Amino acid sequence: MKLLAMLCFSCLYCVNAAQGLEQECTRFMSQSLVRYRAKNLKSSAIGSPLTEAVRVLQEYQFNCSSTITSLILGIDIRAGHRLLPSVQVFRKIGGSSQYDLVIGSERVIYYGTSNVSTSGVFEYPLNPPVPVMSGDLLAVSQPSPAFSIARVHYIDNVPGVRFSSSQHAFGTRSGVNLNNSLITNQLILVYPVTDGYCVNSINSITPSIVREYGFKVHQSQIFSSRRQYLYPDMLFSCNGSVTKFTF
């Protein structure tokens, strides 16, 4: 079951009454995501999880030396599974179309039901950040979606939106050849955030586009009647009082 269906009615705030400061609680679903789903209860989810593959995102061309500090993601998160996606950086070899994996660039996306975002659509901090050079390419590796805790999504044929990527065998480590492998009709819901504004998008993909469509991969579901639900993963991290609920 998608996590949003479990948490769509949950409290989003706890308030520090002594100091009068509003503080976020930990392990609660993203506030903006809950609000979006509450306003769109009858709309169906769109998009699909990436298949078991390495997707090289030619869409994003780094134009200076910098570091990728976080990723804006369109994902769903499920309990009861064990595999996690990751990202890597590939670097061009000479003047060929061959790109090699940059050793040490891989970062696993450790998202699960115990550490979901509370500050907005899923933005995953990379710790440590990933260094990139001009001309490098970011790739995302999605293991089998049937067994993955976190699944990165894409959306086919978004009107007015193109996104350049290529698909390669899962587990690729020896390098990829990008000759004649371009896919342009799948909006992959990943955006790299860098120091120094070093990301150039071929088709003008922006963080707001990924955030907007990241909302749409989730849908709300009706709870079974005459049941009470407890969520041990959700924790209040401060003393205070509940002031409001979002339904």
N, C-alpha and C positions, 0 to 999 in steps of 0.2 A: 504494500500500500504506500502510495506516495505520502511523504511526511506532511505536506500541506493539508491533506485531507484529515490528518490526525489533529492538526493544531489550529485549524482555521477559526475557531471560536475563542482562542486562548487570550488571556490577559497579556498586554504588551508592556506594561509599565509597572515599576514599583517606585514609590516616592519616599524620599528621605524627609520625614516630617520635621525632624529637629532642625535641619538646615534649609528646608524649603527647596531642595534641589531634586529635580527629576533624574533618576538613574535607570539605566537599562538593566534588565534581568538577563541572566546568562542562559544559554541553551533554549531560547525561545525563537520561534520562527521570525524571520525578517518582518519588521513592522510594515514596510511598504508592500511586501508581497501579500500579507494577510489583508491589508486594506484593498488591494487590487482584486483579490479573489472574492472578498465580501461584496464588492460592487459588481462582480461578473459571475454570479452564482450559476447562471444558466448557460454560460458559454463553454464550449468544449475545448479541451487542450489540443494544441496543434504541435507539429514537429515530431521528431523521432530521436531516440538515442543513437549516437554514432555506433557503427558496427565495430567488430573487433579488428582494429586497424591502427596504423599510424597516419594521421592526417597532417601534412605539411601545409602551413598557412601562408602561401605566397601572397595572400592579401596584404599582409603586414610586412613592410620593408623598412628595416631600421636604417636610419640615415646618419647616425653618429654613434660613437661609443658611449654606452650608458649601462644601466642595470634595469631589469624588469623587477619591479617591486611588488606587484600584485596582478591578479587576473580577475577580470569581470566575467562571470560565468552564467550561462543558462543551463542549469542542472536540476535533476531530481535526486533525492536521497532516500534510501530505503534501509530498513533494519533487516537483519537476518542474512546478510551477504558478506563477502570477504574481500573482493577485489576492488582496487582503486585506480582511477586514471592518473596520468602523469603528463608533464610537459618536458620537452627537450629543445635544444638549439642545434641547428645544423649550419655548417659554414661551407661556403663555396671553395672548390679546389681549382685554382688557376682560372682559365677561361672556359672551362667545360661546363656542362650542365649537371655535373656530379657534386653533391654536397655530402660532407662527412659529419657525423655526430661529434659535437664538442664535448670532450670528456669532462665530467663533473657538472654538466649543465642540467641534468635531469632533476626534477622536483616532483615528488608524489603529492597529489591533492588529497590530503588527509581530512576529507569532510565525512562526517557521519552524523548520526542522530544526537550525539552528545556535544557537538560544537557548531551547531548551525548559526548563521549570521543573525544579529539583532539590529544591525545598523543600516540595512538597505538590501537591495538585491545581492545575491552571493558575490562577494569580492574577497578572493582568497589571497592573503598575504604570503609572499614567498620568502621563506627564512632558511638560509640567507637568500638575498636577491640574486638573480641570475645575470651575470655580465653578458653583454652583447656588443658586437662590433658592427660597423656599417656593412650592409649586405647580408647579414645573418638572417636566418628564417626560424620562426617558432613552429614547433610541431606539438600536437597533442596525441597521446597514446591512450586509446580506450580499450581495456580488456573486454572479455565477453560481457555484453550488457545483461545477460541473464543471471550473471553471478556477481555483478558489481554493486557496491554500496552507493557510490556516486556515479551518475551517468551524464556525460556531456551531450547536449542536444544540438540538432541542426533543424532548419526549417527549409523545405523545398519551395522554390519558385515564389519568393516573396515579391509582390509587385513593386517594380522600380528599384529593386535591390539586387546587386550582383556581388559575389564573394569568390575570390580565387583561392583554390586549394587543390591538393592532389592526395590520392590514397595509396598507401603502401602496406606491405605485409606487417602484421603486428609483431613486435619484437625486433624490428629492424635496428641493427647496430652498426653495420658495416658501411652505411651511407645510402643515399637515395639519388636516383637519376630523375630529374624533373623534366626531361624532354618529352613533349607530347602527352602529358598526363593531367592537364588542367581541367578542373571542375568549377563551373561558375554559377550554377543554379542552386547551390546549397549554402544557406547562411549558417555558418558554424558559430555557435554562441560562446565565443571566447574573444576577449579583448585584452591585450597586454598593456599594463600601465607602467610607464618608465619614468626615471628621473630625466629631466632635460627635454621632454617632449620630442623624443627621437622616433616616434612611430609614424610612418607614412602609409596610409591606406590607399591602395590602387583605386578602389571604387567608393572612396569617401565613407567608409564604415566608421562610425563614431561610438564612443561608450554609450551614448543615449540610445542608439539603435539596438545594441546588444542588451541593454537593460530592458528596453521596451518589449522585445520579443522574448527575453528570458522569463517575463511574467507569464507568457502565453503557453508555456510548456506544462503548466500545472492546471489542475481542475479541482473544484470542490466536490465533495461527495456527502450524501446524507448519512448521518449516524444511524445505526440500528436502534430501534425504539426500546425503551425500558432497560437501558443499560447505563452504567456509570463508568467513565473512563478516567484512569489515572496515568500521569505521564512522569515517571521517575527521572527522566533525562532533563526535565525542565527545572531550573533552580532559581530561587530568589537570592540575589547576591547582596542584599542590603536590608536593613530594618526600615519599615515604613507601612504604608497602607495602600491597598488597591483602590485606585480612583475611577477606573473605567475599564470596560471590556470592548473589544471589537468582535462583532458577530458576522 
